[in-house]
Amino acid sequence: MKGTVVSTWIRTCRDLYGNEVINKSLKSVNWSEDIVFTPLEDVDDNHIFKLIQIIANNVNTSVNDLWQVIGENNLNIFAEDYPVFFK
């Protein structure tokens, strides 16, 4: 998965569930709280799927429901981060 997408998912989750939950979840997959992905960086799918599983567990929801909420909210984050694509 490209870094741009992963960064957006993490930012979406921070907006939805707060820094405390997401920082705890990031630490669980051995990523720092302030991890930065480059736009073209390839992030291992297994790491992101593990992170999503941990976040889902931490917020008491299913992985499928978490992906649904992320998807519903991602467009707003993309529009904020990459406004040139939405003009």
Number of C-alpha atoms within 10 A of each C-alpha: 14 15 17 18 16 20 17 19 21 21 19 22 21 15 13 14 14 12 15 11 16 24 18 17 23 23 12 14 13 11 15 13 14 8 10 13 15 12 12 11 13 13 16 11 12 10 15 17 12 15 21 23 18 20 24 18 14 14 12 10 12 14 16 12 11 19 15 12 14 18 13 11 17 19 14 14 16 18 13 11 12 11 11 8 8 9 6
